[in-house]
């Protein structure tokens, strides 16, 4: 799911940069995962880089289990986990002016396109993602230094975005409990039979005959 989200952001940003005439090539690319220590960002590229994954507890179901009716059977499963991503967009170019130019385009694009859904990004439907919302994050200089120190590399022109919300549900580990709802309804009907419904006119006629 996370890979699909980042791929969507990368592809949409590449499409935008081509449409505005900035480049004819794919400038937005992931890093080479073989060179992670220290992180080596590719030259003349804008790199989306995931720096954190966290749970958004504000929307978490407080119940330990969440009941679901599936195919007439009462099931139990752990509640979904909703997470948000922190994605750093790094603009690394030999020409510093170019780096600032592409960084500006990144900000412009996400300012105009803050919401992604299956209508404008069909790939999201494959992961049942209803909506993604991007928010620009401003962090203090000290925290920013900590981020780059953890990456073990020097600061590069970049911008940080919070991406929310992704819902994770482990449907393969669902525990089926109880009995089919149809059997429950039958058992209730046998224990508490419903009264017979009669026609009012017929009931009145029977009362007259009995009195006679």
C-alpha positions in Angstrom: 0.0 0.0 0.0 2.7 2.5 0.9 4.6 1.7 -2.3 1.5 2.5 -4.3 1.0 5.8 -2.5 4.5 7.0 -3.2 4.4 5.8 -6.8 1.2 7.8 -7.3 2.8 11.0 -6.0 5.9 10.4 -8.1 4.0 9.8 -11.3 1.6 12.7 -10.8 4.5 15.0 -10.1 6.3 13.8 -13.2 3.2 14.4 -15.3 2.8 17.9 -14.0 6.5 18.8 -14.7 6.1 17.7 -18.3 2.8 19.5 -18.8 4.3 22.9 -17.6 7.2 22.4 -20.0 9.9 22.1 -17.4 11.3 18.9 -18.8 10.5 16.1 -21.2 12.0 13.4 -19.0 11.0 11.8 -15.7 12.8 14.0 -13.2 11.1 12.6 -10.1 12.7 9.3 -9.2 13.3 7.1 -6.1 16.7 6.6 -4.7 18.9 3.6 -5.5 18.2 1.4 -2.5 21.6 -0.2 -2.7 23.3 3.0 -1.4 21.5 3.8 1.8 24.4 4.5 4.2 24.8 7.3 3.8 21.7 8.1 1.8 22.8 9.1 -1.7 20.3 11.2 -3.5 20.5 11.1 -7.3 21.9 14.1 -9.2 19.6 16.2 -11.3 16.5 14.5 -9.8 13.7 15.3 -7.4 13.5 12.4 -4.9 10.5 11.4 -2.8 11.9 9.9 0.4 9.9 8.3 3.2 11.3 9.4 6.5 8.5 8.3 9.0 5.4 6.2 9.4 3.2 6.9 12.3 -0.3 5.9 13.6 -3.0 8.4 13.7 -4.7 7.5 17.0 -7.4 10.2 16.8 -9.4 8.0 14.4 -8.6 4.6 15.9 -11.5 2.5 17.1 -11.1 2.1 20.9 -12.6 -1.4 20.9 -10.2 -4.2 20.9 -12.3 -6.0 18.3 -14.5 -4.8 15.6 -17.5 -6.9 14.7 -18.4 -7.5 11.1 -21.1 -9.5 9.4 -19.6 -11.3 6.5 -21.5 -13.9 4.4 -24.1 -14.2 7.2 -21.5 -15.0 9.8 -20.5 -12.8 12.7 -16.8 -12.3 12.7 -14.2 -10.5 14.8 -11.0 -8.8 13.8 -8.6 -6.3 15.2 -9.6 -2.8 14.4 -8.0 -1.1 11.5 -4.8 0.9 11.9 -4.8 4.3 10.3 -1.4 5.7 9.5 0.2 8.8 8.1 3.4 9.2 6.2 6.1 11.9 6.3 7.6 12.2 2.8 10.6 14.4 2.0 10.9 15.7 -1.5 14.6 16.4 -2.1 15.7 18.5 -5.1 19.3 17.8 -6.0 20.8 19.4 -9.1 24.3 20.5 -10.1 22.9 23.9 -10.8 21.6 25.3 -7.5 19.2 27.6 -9.4 17.7 24.5 -11.0 17.3 22.8 -7.7 15.3 25.8 -6.3 13.3 26.0 -9.5 12.1 22.3 -9.3 11.5 22.6 -5.6 9.2 25.6 -6.3 7.3 23.4 -8.8 6.9 20.7 -6.2 5.3 23.2 -3.8 3.1 24.6 -6.6 1.9 21.2 -7.6 0.9 20.0 -4.1 -0.7 23.4 -3.3 -3.0 22.9 -6.3 -3.4 19.2 -5.8 -3.8 18.4 -2.1 -6.3 15.6 -2.5 -5.8 12.3 -4.4 -8.6 9.8 -4.9 -9.5 6.9 -7.3 -11.1 9.4 -9.7 -7.8 11.3 -10.4 -5.5 8.4 -9.4 -7.1 5.1 -10.4 -4.1 3.1 -8.9 -5.5 3.9 -5.4 -8.6 1.8 -6.0 -6.4 -1.3 -6.2 -5.6 -0.7 -2.5 -9.1 0.5 -1.5 -7.7 3.9 -0.7 -10.6 6.4 -0.7 -8.6 9.6 -0.3 -5.2 10.9 0.3 -4.6 14.4 1.7 -1.2 16.2 1.6 -0.2 18.8 4.1 2.9 20.9 4.0 4.9 20.5 7.3 7.2 23.1 8.7 9.7 21.8 11.2 12.0 23.9 13.5 15.6 24.2 12.3 16.9 22.0 15.1 14.6 19.1 14.2 15.5 19.7 10.5 19.2 19.3 11.4 18.3 16.1 13.2 16.6 14.7 10.1 19.6 15.4 7.9 22.0 14.1 10.5 20.1 10.8 10.7 20.4 10.6 6.9 24.1 11.1 7.3 24.2 13.6 4.5 24.4 17.3 4.0 21.3 19.5 3.7 19.7 19.8 0.2 16.8 22.0 -1.0 13.8 20.0 0.2 10.2 20.2 1.4 8.3 17.9 3.8 4.7 16.7 3.4 2.4 14.8 5.7 0.3 12.2 3.8 -2.8 10.9 5.4 -4.7 8.5 5.9 -4.0 4.9 5.1 -6.1 2.2 6.6 -4.5 -1.2 7.2 -6.7 -4.2 7.9 -5.4 -7.8 8.1 -8.4 -9.6 6.5 -6.5 -12.9 6.2 -6.4 -13.4 10.0 -10.1 -12.9 10.6 -11.5 -15.2 13.3 -14.9 -16.6 12.6 -17.1 -16.9 15.8 -20.7 -17.7 16.5 -23.1 -19.3 14.1 -24.7 -18.1 10.9 -27.4 -15.5 11.4 -30.0 -17.6 9.6 -29.6 -20.3 12.3 -30.0 -17.8 15.0 -33.2 -16.4 13.5 -34.6 -19.9 13.3 -33.8 -20.7 16.9 -35.5 -17.5 18.1 -38.6 -18.3 16.0 -38.9 -21.8 17.5 -38.6 -20.5 21.1 -40.9 -17.5 20.6 -43.4 -18.4 17.9 -45.0 -15.5 16.2 -48.9 -15.1 16.6 -51.0 -16.1 13.7 -52.4 -13.2 11.7 -56.1 -13.5 10.9 -58.4 -11.5 8.7 -60.4 -9.1 10.9 -63.7 -9.7 9.0 -63.3 -13.5 9.3 -62.6 -13.1 13.0 -65.8 -11.0 13.5 -67.9 -13.5 11.6 -66.6 -16.3 13.9 -67.5 -14.3 17.0 -71.1 -13.9 15.7 -71.4 -17.6 15.0 -70.1 -18.5 18.4 -72.7 -16.2 20.1 -75.5 -17.8 18.1 
